[in-house]
Amino acid sequence: MTTYLSNRLDLYSRKPYSLLVTFTRYSEGKFKDYRRTTKEERKYFGSPWIAVFKKKEQNPTR
């Protein structure tokens, strides 16, 4: 279900100063941060689900 890129983004989203909202893993929230693919996306990627990463509203200060 996941790909190399989504795994890397998942790890990045867990870092303290990440620009991404922390990703909810499937084991924690089932399909909370996943969405169904369109027919065209499924044709190219093969999976019926796509991981959706969200950018944080404001960058945290270091």
mmCIF file of the N, C-alpha and C atoms, coordinates in Angstrom:
data_MODEL
# 
_entry.id   MODEL 
# 
loop_
_atom_site.group_PDB 
_atom_site.id 
_atom_site.type_symbol 
_atom_site.label_atom_id 
_atom_site.label_alt_id 
_atom_site.label_comp_id 
_atom_site.label_asym_id 
_atom_site.label_entity_id 
_atom_site.label_seq_id 
_atom_site.pdbx_PDB_ins_code 
_atom_site.Cartn_x 
_atom_site.Cartn_y 
_atom_site.Cartn_z 
_atom_site.occupancy 
_atom_site.B_iso_or_equiv 
_atom_site.pdbx_formal_charge 
_atom_site.auth_seq_id 
_atom_site.auth_comp_id 
_atom_site.auth_asym_id 
_atom_site.auth_atom_id 
_atom_site.pdbx_PDB_model_num 
ATOM 1   N N  . MET A 1 1  ? 0.823  -1.189 0.000   1.00 0.00 ? 1  MET A N  1 
ATOM 2   C CA . MET A 1 1  ? 0.000  0.000  0.000   1.00 0.00 ? 1  MET A CA 1 
ATOM 3   C C  . MET A 1 1  ? 0.870  1.257  0.000   1.00 0.00 ? 1  MET A C  1 
ATOM 4   N N  . THR A 1 2  ? 1.978  1.225  0.698   1.00 0.00 ? 2  THR A N  1 
ATOM 5   C CA . THR A 1 2  ? 2.814  2.420  0.737   1.00 0.00 ? 2  THR A CA 1 
ATOM 6   C C  . THR A 1 2  ? 3.976  2.287  -0.223  1.00 0.00 ? 2  THR A C  1 
ATOM 7   N N  . THR A 1 3  ? 4.539  3.389  -0.571  1.00 0.00 ? 3  THR A N  1 
ATOM 8   C CA . THR A 1 3  ? 5.686  3.402  -1.470  1.00 0.00 ? 3  THR A CA 1 
ATOM 9   C C  . THR A 1 3  ? 6.880  3.990  -0.739  1.00 0.00 ? 3  THR A C  1 
ATOM 10  N N  . TYR A 1 4  ? 8.014  3.932  -1.388  1.00 0.00 ? 4  TYR A N  1 
ATOM 11  C CA . TYR A 1 4  ? 9.231  4.500  -0.809  1.00 0.00 ? 4  TYR A CA 1 
ATOM 12  C C  . TYR A 1 4  ? 9.032  5.978  -0.479  1.00 0.00 ? 4  TYR A C  1 
ATOM 13  N N  . LEU A 1 5  ? 8.450  6.741  -1.403  1.00 0.00 ? 5  LEU A N  1 
ATOM 14  C CA . LEU A 1 5  ? 8.263  8.177  -1.184  1.00 0.00 ? 5  LEU A CA 1 
ATOM 15  C C  . LEU A 1 5  ? 7.345  8.451  0.006   1.00 0.00 ? 5  LEU A C  1 
ATOM 16  N N  . SER A 1 6  ? 6.239  7.729  0.111   1.00 0.00 ? 6  SER A N  1 
ATOM 17  C CA . SER A 1 6  ? 5.335  7.977  1.240   1.00 0.00 ? 6  SER A CA 1 
ATOM 18  C C  . SER A 1 6  ? 5.985  7.582  2.564   1.00 0.00 ? 6  SER A C  1 
ATOM 19  N N  . ASN A 1 7  ? 6.827  6.548  2.549   1.00 0.00 ? 7  ASN A N  1 
ATOM 20  C CA . ASN A 1 7  ? 7.554  6.180  3.774   1.00 0.00 ? 7  ASN A CA 1 
ATOM 21  C C  . ASN A 1 7  ? 8.504  7.287  4.193   1.00 0.00 ? 7  ASN A C  1 
ATOM 22  N N  . ARG A 1 8  ? 9.223  7.875  3.230   1.00 0.00 ? 8  ARG A N  1 
ATOM 23  C CA . ARG A 1 8  ? 10.158 8.966  3.533   1.00 0.00 ? 8  ARG A CA 1 
ATOM 24  C C  . ARG A 1 8  ? 9.404  10.192 4.048   1.00 0.00 ? 8  ARG A C  1 
ATOM 25  N N  . LEU A 1 9  ? 8.279  10.522 3.418   1.00 0.00 ? 9  LEU A N  1 
ATOM 26  C CA . LEU A 1 9  ? 7.485  11.670 3.862   1.00 0.00 ? 9  LEU A CA 1 
ATOM 27  C C  . LEU A 1 9  ? 6.898  11.428 5.251   1.00 0.00 ? 9  LEU A C  1 
ATOM 28  N N  . ASP A 1 10 ? 6.505  10.189 5.524   1.00 0.00 ? 10 ASP A N  1 
ATOM 29  C CA . ASP A 1 10 ? 5.996  9.837  6.852   1.00 0.00 ? 10 ASP A CA 1 
ATOM 30  C C  . ASP A 1 10 ? 7.062  10.106 7.907   1.00 0.00 ? 10 ASP A C  1 
ATOM 31  N N  . LEU A 1 11 ? 8.278  9.647  7.672   1.00 0.00 ? 11 LEU A N  1 
ATOM 32  C CA . LEU A 1 11 ? 9.367  9.881  8.628   1.00 0.00 ? 11 LEU A CA 1 
ATOM 33  C C  . LEU A 1 11 ? 9.659  11.368 8.777   1.00 0.00 ? 11 LEU A C  1 
ATOM 34  N N  . TYR A 1 12 ? 9.675  12.092 7.665   1.00 0.00 ? 12 TYR A N  1 
ATOM 35  C CA . TYR A 1 12 ? 9.932  13.536 7.711   1.00 0.00 ? 12 TYR A CA 1 
ATOM 36  C C  . TYR A 1 12 ? 8.844  14.263 8.504   1.00 0.00 ? 12 TYR A C  1 
ATOM 37  N N  . SER A 1 13 ? 7.590  13.854 8.348   1.00 0.00 ? 13 SER A N  1 
ATOM 38  C CA . SER A 1 13 ? 6.485  14.532 9.041   1.00 0.00 ? 13 SER A CA 1 
ATOM 39  C C  . SER A 1 13 ? 6.583  14.379 10.556  1.00 0.00 ? 13 SER A C  1 
ATOM 40  N N  . ARG A 1 14 ? 7.337  13.413 11.044  1.00 0.00 ? 14 ARG A N  1 
ATOM 41  C CA . ARG A 1 14 ? 7.489  13.186 12.485  1.00 0.00 ? 14 ARG A CA 1 
ATOM 42  C C  . ARG A 1 14 ? 8.647  13.967 13.097  1.00 0.00 ? 14 ARG A C  1 
ATOM 43  N N  . LYS A 1 15 ? 9.444  14.632 12.277  1.00 0.00 ? 15 LYS A N  1 
ATOM 44  C CA . LYS A 1 15 ? 10.567 15.428 12.791  1.00 0.00 ? 15 LYS A CA 1 
ATOM 45  C C  . LYS A 1 15 ? 10.039 16.717 13.426  1.00 0.00 ? 15 LYS A C  1 
ATOM 46  N N  . PRO A 1 16 ? 10.735 17.247 14.444  1.00 0.00 ? 16 PRO A N  1 
ATOM 47  C CA . PRO A 1 16 ? 10.246 18.428 15.179  1.00 0.00 ? 16 PRO A CA 1 
ATOM 48  C C  . PRO A 1 16 ? 9.979  19.661 14.311  1.00 0.00 ? 16 PRO A C  1 
ATOM 49  N N  . TYR A 1 17 ? 10.807 19.922 13.324  1.00 0.00 ? 17 TYR A N  1 
ATOM 50  C CA . TYR A 1 17 ? 10.629 21.136 12.525  1.00 0.00 ? 17 TYR A CA 1 
ATOM 51  C C  . TYR A 1 17 ? 10.153 20.843 11.106  1.00 0.00 ? 17 TYR A C  1 
ATOM 52  N N  . SER A 1 18 ? 9.394  19.783 10.959  1.00 0.00 ? 18 SER A N  1 
ATOM 53  C CA . SER A 1 18 ? 8.862  19.401 9.661   1.00 0.00 ? 18 SER A CA 1 
ATOM 54  C C  . SER A 1 18 ? 7.857  20.441 9.166   1.00 0.00 ? 18 SER A C  1 
ATOM 55  N N  . LEU A 1 19 ? 7.780  20.602 7.867   1.00 0.00 ? 19 LEU A N  1 
ATOM 56  C CA . LEU A 1 19 ? 6.787  21.487 7.259   1.00 0.00 ? 19 LEU A CA 1 
ATOM 57  C C  . LEU A 1 19 ? 5.455  20.768 7.046   1.00 0.00 ? 19 LEU A C  1 
ATOM 58  N N  . LEU A 1 20 ? 5.427  19.464 7.347   1.00 0.00 ? 20 LEU A N  1 
ATOM 59  C CA . LEU A 1 20 ? 4.227  18.658 7.138   1.00 0.00 ? 20 LEU A CA 1 
ATOM 60  C C  . LEU A 1 20 ? 3.524  18.356 8.457   1.00 0.00 ? 20 LEU A C  1 
ATOM 61  N N  . VAL A 1 21 ? 2.203  18.252 8.393   1.00 0.00 ? 21 VAL A N  1 
ATOM 62  C CA . VAL A 1 21 ? 1.415  17.782 9.534   1.00 0.00 ? 21 VAL A CA 1 
ATOM 63  C C  . VAL A 1 21 ? 1.773  16.316 9.739   1.00 0.00 ? 21 VAL A C  1 
ATOM 64  N N  . THR A 1 22 ? 1.896  15.877 10.979  1.00 0.00 ? 22 THR A N  1 
ATOM 65  C CA . THR A 1 22 ? 2.254  14.485 11.261  1.00 0.00 ? 22 THR A CA 1 
ATOM 66  C C  . THR A 1 22 ? 1.250  13.543 10.606  1.00 0.00 ? 22 THR A C  1 
ATOM 67  N N  . PHE A 1 23 ? 1.769  12.601 9.844   1.00 0.00 ? 23 PHE A N  1 
ATOM 68  C CA . PHE A 1 23 ? 0.949  11.650 9.097   1.00 0.00 ? 23 PHE A CA 1 
ATOM 69  C C  . PHE A 1 23 ? 0.399  10.584 10.034  1.00 0.00 ? 23 PHE A C  1 
ATOM 70  N N  . THR A 1 24 ? -0.887 10.270 9.897   1.00 0.00 ? 24 THR A N  1 
ATOM 71  C CA . THR A 1 24 ? -1.506 9.206  10.687  1.00 0.00 ? 24 THR A CA 1 
ATOM 72  C C  . THR A 1 24 ? -1.302 7.891  9.955   1.00 0.00 ? 24 THR A C  1 
ATOM 73  N N  . ARG A 1 25 ? -0.566 7.001  10.561  1.00 0.00 ? 25 ARG A N  1 
ATOM 74  C CA . ARG A 1 25 ? -0.292 5.704  9.937   1.00 0.00 ? 25 ARG A CA 1 
ATOM 75  C C  . ARG A 1 25 ? -1.556 4.850  9.918   1.00 0.00 ? 25 ARG A C  1 
ATOM 76  N N  . TYR A 1 26 ? -1.598 3.937  8.965   1.00 0.00 ? 26 TYR A N  1 
ATOM 77  C CA . TYR A 1 26 ? -2.760 3.062  8.793   1.00 0.00 ? 26 TYR A CA 1 
ATOM 78  C C  . TYR A 1 26 ? -3.088 2.316  10.079  1.00 0.00 ? 26 TYR A C  1 
ATOM 79  N N  . SER A 1 27 ? -2.072 1.819  10.779  1.00 0.00 ? 27 SER A N  1 
ATOM 80  C CA . SER A 1 27 ? -2.310 1.036  11.998  1.00 0.00 ? 27 SER A CA 1 
ATOM 81  C C  . SER A 1 27 ? -2.905 1.886  13.122  1.00 0.00 ? 27 SER A C  1 
ATOM 82  N N  . GLU A 1 28 ? -2.726 3.207  13.054  1.00 0.00 ? 28 GLU A N  1 
ATOM 83  C CA . GLU A 1 28 ? -3.240 4.097  14.098  1.00 0.00 ? 28 GLU A CA 1 
ATOM 84  C C  . GLU A 1 28 ? -4.636 4.626  13.773  1.00 0.00 ? 28 GLU A C  1 
ATOM 85  N N  . GLY A 1 29 ? -4.885 4.947  12.519  1.00 0.00 ? 29 GLY A N  1 
ATOM 86  C CA . GLY A 1 29 ? -6.149 5.581  12.183  1.00 0.00 ? 29 GLY A CA 1 
ATOM 87  C C  . GLY A 1 29 ? -6.794 5.070  10.918  1.00 0.00 ? 29 GLY A C  1 
ATOM 88  N N  . LYS A 1 30 ? -6.472 3.843  10.555  1.00 0.00 ? 30 LYS A N  1 
ATOM 89  C CA . LYS A 1 30 ? -6.970 3.214  9.326   1.00 0.00 ? 30 LYS A CA 1 
ATOM 90  C C  . LYS A 1 30 ? -6.732 4.144  8.138   1.00 0.00 ? 30 LYS A C  1 
ATOM 91  N N  . PHE A 1 31 ? -7.788 4.619  7.485   1.00 0.00 ? 31 PHE A N  1 
ATOM 92  C CA . PHE A 1 31 ? -7.621 5.393  6.253   1.00 0.00 ? 31 PHE A CA 1 
ATOM 93  C C  . PHE A 1 31 ? -7.765 6.895  6.470   1.00 0.00 ? 31 PHE A C  1 
ATOM 94  N N  . LYS A 1 32 ? -7.446 7.379  7.669   1.00 0.00 ? 32 LYS A N  1 
ATOM 95  C CA . LYS A 1 32 ? -7.607 8.809  7.980   1.00 0.00 ? 32 LYS A CA 1 
ATOM 96  C C  . LYS A 1 32 ? -6.839 9.709  7.010   1.00 0.00 ? 32 LYS A C  1 
ATOM 97  N N  . ASP A 1 33 ? -5.580 9.423  6.741   1.00 0.00 ? 33 ASP A N  1 
ATOM 98  C CA . ASP A 1 33 ? -4.765 10.253 5.855   1.00 0.00 ? 33 ASP A CA 1 
ATOM 99  C C  . ASP A 1 33 ? -4.548 9.609  4.484   1.00 0.00 ? 33 ASP A C  1 
ATOM 100 N N  . TYR A 1 34 ? -5.494 8.781  4.090   1.00 0.00 ? 34 TYR A N  1 
ATOM 101 C CA . TYR A 1 34 ? -5.468 8.172  2.761   1.00 0.00 ? 34 TYR A CA 1 
ATOM 102 C C  . TYR A 1 34 ? -6.749 8.565  2.042   1.00 0.00 ? 34 TYR A C  1 
ATOM 103 N N  . ARG A 1 35 ? -6.721 8.516  0.735   1.00 0.00 ? 35 ARG A N  1 
ATOM 104 C CA . ARG A 1 35 ? -7.940 8.733  -0.046  1.00 0.00 ? 35 ARG A CA 1 
ATOM 105 C C  . ARG A 1 35 ? -7.974 7.720  -1.179  1.00 0.00 ? 35 ARG A C  1 
ATOM 106 N N  . ARG A 1 36 ? -9.152 7.493  -1.717  1.00 0.00 ? 36 ARG A N  1 
ATOM 107 C CA . ARG A 1 36 ? -9.310 6.601  -2.861  1.00 0.00 ? 36 ARG A CA 1 
ATOM 108 C C  . ARG A 1 36 ? -8.687 7.247  -4.095  1.00 0.00 ? 36 ARG A C  1 
ATOM 109 N N  . THR A 1 37 ? -8.096 6.445  -4.943  1.00 0.00 ? 37 THR A N  1 
ATOM 110 C CA . THR A 1 37 ? -7.523 6.971  -6.183  1.00 0.00 ? 37 THR A CA 1 
ATOM 111 C C  . THR A 1 37 ? -8.603 7.087  -7.249  1.00 0.00 ? 37 THR A C  1 
ATOM 112 N N  . THR A 1 38 ? -8.352 7.963  -8.211  1.00 0.00 ? 38 THR A N  1 
ATOM 113 C CA . THR A 1 38 ? -9.225 8.042  -9.379  1.00 0.00 ? 38 THR A CA 1 
ATOM 114 C C  . THR A 1 38 ? -8.862 6.877  -10.305 1.00 0.00 ? 38 THR A C  1 
ATOM 115 N N  . LYS A 1 39 ? -9.677 6.645  -11.305 1.00 0.00 ? 39 LYS A N  1 
ATOM 116 C CA . LYS A 1 39 ? -9.388 5.559  -12.254 1.00 0.00 ? 39 LYS A CA 1 
ATOM 117 C C  . LYS A 1 39 ? -8.052 5.789  -12.949 1.00 0.00 ? 39 LYS A C  1 
ATOM 118 N N  . GLU A 1 40 ? -7.768 7.050  -13.292 1.00 0.00 ? 40 GLU A N  1 
ATOM 119 C CA . GLU A 1 40 ? -6.505 7.365  -13.973 1.00 0.00 ? 40 GLU A CA 1 
ATOM 120 C C  . GLU A 1 40 ? -5.307 7.125  -13.055 1.00 0.00 ? 40 GLU A C  1 
ATOM 121 N N  . GLU A 1 41 ? -5.409 7.546  -11.791 1.00 0.00 ? 41 GLU A N  1 
ATOM 122 C CA . GLU A 1 41 ? -4.316 7.322  -10.832 1.00 0.00 ? 41 GLU A CA 1 
ATOM 123 C C  . GLU A 1 41 ? -4.088 5.831  -10.613 1.00 0.00 ? 41 GLU A C  1 
ATOM 124 N N  . ARG A 1 42 ? -5.165 5.078  -10.506 1.00 0.00 ? 42 ARG A N  1 
ATOM 125 C CA . ARG A 1 42 ? -5.035 3.634  -10.296 1.00 0.00 ? 42 ARG A CA 1 
ATOM 126 C C  . ARG A 1 42 ? -4.365 2.964  -11.493 1.00 0.00 ? 42 ARG A C  1 
ATOM 127 N N  . LYS A 1 43 ? -4.653 3.482  -12.684 1.00 0.00 ? 43 LYS A N  1 
ATOM 128 C CA . LYS A 1 43 ? -4.030 2.946  -13.897 1.00 0.00 ? 43 LYS A CA 1 
ATOM 129 C C  . LYS A 1 43 ? -2.507 3.109  -13.836 1.00 0.00 ? 43 LYS A C  1 
ATOM 130 N N  . TYR A 1 44 ? -2.030 4.260  -13.349 1.00 0.00 ? 44 TYR A N  1 
ATOM 131 C CA . TYR A 1 44 ? -0.587 4.531  -13.304 1.00 0.00 ? 44 TYR A CA 1 
ATOM 132 C C  . TYR A 1 44 ? 0.100  3.974  -12.068 1.00 0.00 ? 44 TYR A C  1 
ATOM 133 N N  . PHE A 1 45 ? -0.559 4.051  -10.909 1.00 0.00 ? 45 PHE A N  1 
ATOM 134 C CA . PHE A 1 45 ? 0.091  3.664  -9.659  1.00 0.00 ? 45 PHE A CA 1 
ATOM 135 C C  . PHE A 1 45 ? -0.297 2.278  -9.170  1.00 0.00 ? 45 PHE A C  1 
ATOM 136 N N  . GLY A 1 46 ? -1.441 1.767  -9.598  1.00 0.00 ? 46 GLY A N  1 
ATOM 137 C CA . GLY A 1 46 ? -1.839 0.416  -9.251  1.00 0.00 ? 46 GLY A CA 1 
ATOM 138 C C  . GLY A 1 46 ? -2.608 0.260  -7.955  1.00 0.00 ? 46 GLY A C  1 
ATOM 139 N N  . SER A 1 47 ? -2.409 1.135  -7.006  1.00 0.00 ? 47 SER A N  1 
ATOM 140 C CA . SER A 1 47 ? -3.053 0.997  -5.700  1.00 0.00 ? 47 SER A CA 1 
ATOM 141 C C  . SER A 1 47 ? -4.405 1.710  -5.674  1.00 0.00 ? 47 SER A C  1 
ATOM 142 N N  . PRO A 1 48 ? -5.398 1.145  -4.962  1.00 0.00 ? 48 PRO A N  1 
ATOM 143 C CA . PRO A 1 48 ? -6.682 1.833  -4.831  1.00 0.00 ? 48 PRO A CA 1 
ATOM 144 C C  . PRO A 1 48 ? -6.647 2.972  -3.799  1.00 0.00 ? 48 PRO A C  1 
ATOM 145 N N  . TRP A 1 49 ? -5.517 3.124  -3.082  1.00 0.00 ? 49 TRP A N  1 
ATOM 146 C CA . TRP A 1 49 ? -5.392 4.169  -2.053  1.00 0.00 ? 49 TRP A CA 1 
ATOM 147 C C  . TRP A 1 49 ? -4.152 5.016  -2.288  1.00 0.00 ? 49 TRP A C  1 
ATOM 148 N N  . ILE A 1 50 ? -4.230 6.287  -1.889  1.00 0.00 ? 50 ILE A N  1 
ATOM 149 C CA . ILE A 1 50 ? -3.094 7.213  -1.998  1.00 0.00 ? 50 ILE A CA 1 
ATOM 150 C C  . ILE A 1 50 ? -2.926 7.899  -0.650  1.00 0.00 ? 50 ILE A C  1 
ATOM 151 N N  . ALA A 1 51 ? -1.683 8.020  -0.200  1.00 0.00 ? 51 ALA A N  1 
ATOM 152 C CA . ALA A 1 51 ? -1.388 8.732  1.052   1.00 0.00 ? 51 ALA A CA 1 
ATOM 153 C C  . ALA A 1 51 ? -1.450 10.234 0.785   1.00 0.00 ? 51 ALA A C  1 
ATOM 154 N N  . VAL A 1 52 ? -2.112 10.969 1.690   1.00 0.00 ? 52 VAL A N  1 
ATOM 155 C CA . VAL A 1 52 ? -2.262 12.416 1.531   1.00 0.00 ? 52 VAL A CA 1 
ATOM 156 C C  . VAL A 1 52 ? -1.511 13.115 2.660   1.00 0.00 ? 52 VAL A C  1 
ATOM 157 N N  . PHE A 1 53 ? -0.500 13.886 2.284   1.00 0.00 ? 53 PHE A N  1 
ATOM 158 C CA . PHE A 1 53 ? 0.280  14.647 3.255   1.00 0.00 ? 53 PHE A CA 1 
ATOM 159 C C  . PHE A 1 53 ? -0.163 16.093 3.194   1.00 0.00 ? 53 PHE A C  1 
ATOM 160 N N  . LYS A 1 54 ? -0.261 16.734 4.364   1.00 0.00 ? 54 LYS A N  1 
ATOM 161 C CA . LYS A 1 54 ? -0.713 18.122 4.437   1.00 0.00 ? 54 LYS A CA 1 
ATOM 162 C C  . LYS A 1 54 ? 0.395  19.008 4.973   1.00 0.00 ? 54 LYS A C  1 
ATOM 163 N N  . LYS A 1 55 ? 0.500  20.193 4.391   1.00 0.00 ? 55 LYS A N  1 
ATOM 164 C CA . LYS A 1 55 ? 1.488  21.169 4.836   1.00 0.00 ? 55 LYS A CA 1 
ATOM 165 C C  . LYS A 1 55 ? 0.938  21.908 6.059   1.00 0.00 ? 55 LYS A C  1 
ATOM 166 N N  . LYS A 1 56 ? 1.812  22.190 7.025   1.00 0.00 ? 56 LYS A N  1 
ATOM 167 C CA . LYS A 1 56 ? 1.393  22.940 8.205   1.00 0.00 ? 56 LYS A CA 1 
ATOM 168 C C  . LYS A 1 56 ? 1.028  24.361 7.802   1.00 0.00 ? 56 LYS A C  1 
ATOM 169 N N  . GLU A 1 57 ? 0.116  24.964 8.549   1.00 0.00 ? 57 GLU A N  1 
ATOM 170 C CA . GLU A 1 57 ? -0.331 26.323 8.261   1.00 0.00 ? 57 GLU A CA 1 
ATOM 171 C C  . GLU A 1 57 ? 0.798  27.330 8.389   1.00 0.00 ? 57 GLU A C  1 
ATOM 172 N N  . GLN A 1 58 ? 1.587  27.206 9.441   1.00 0.00 ? 58 GLN A N  1 
ATOM 173 C CA . GLN A 1 58 ? 2.645  28.173 9.700   1.00 0.00 ? 58 GLN A CA 1 
ATOM 174 C C  . GLN A 1 58 ? 3.902  27.428 10.122  1.00 0.00 ? 58 GLN A C  1 
ATOM 175 N N  . ASN A 1 59 ? 5.050  27.866 9.626   1.00 0.00 ? 59 ASN A N  1 
ATOM 176 C CA . ASN A 1 59 ? 6.312  27.225 9.986   1.00 0.00 ? 59 ASN A CA 1 
ATOM 177 C C  . ASN A 1 59 ? 6.665  27.520 11.433  1.00 0.00 ? 59 ASN A C  1 
ATOM 178 N N  . PRO A 1 60 ? 7.072  26.505 12.190  1.00 0.00 ? 60 PRO A N  1 
ATOM 179 C CA . PRO A 1 60 ? 7.505  26.755 13.569  1.00 0.00 ? 60 PRO A CA 1 
ATOM 180 C C  . PRO A 1 60 ? 8.845  27.485 13.579  1.00 0.00 ? 60 PRO A C  1 
ATOM 181 N N  . THR A 1 61 ? 9.061  28.284 14.589  1.00 0.00 ? 61 THR A N  1 
ATOM 182 C CA . THR A 1 61 ? 10.341 28.985 14.695  1.00 0.00 ? 61 THR A CA 1 
ATOM 183 C C  . THR A 1 61 ? 11.345 28.096 15.390  1.00 0.00 ? 61 THR A C  1 
ATOM 184 N N  . ARG A 1 62 ? 12.578 28.184 14.982  1.00 0.00 ? 62 ARG A N  1 
ATOM 185 C CA . ARG A 1 62 ? 13.620 27.335 15.564  1.00 0.00 ? 62 ARG A CA 1 
ATOM 186 C C  . ARG A 1 62 ? 14.216 27.972 16.773  1.00 0.00 ? 62 ARG A C  1 
# 
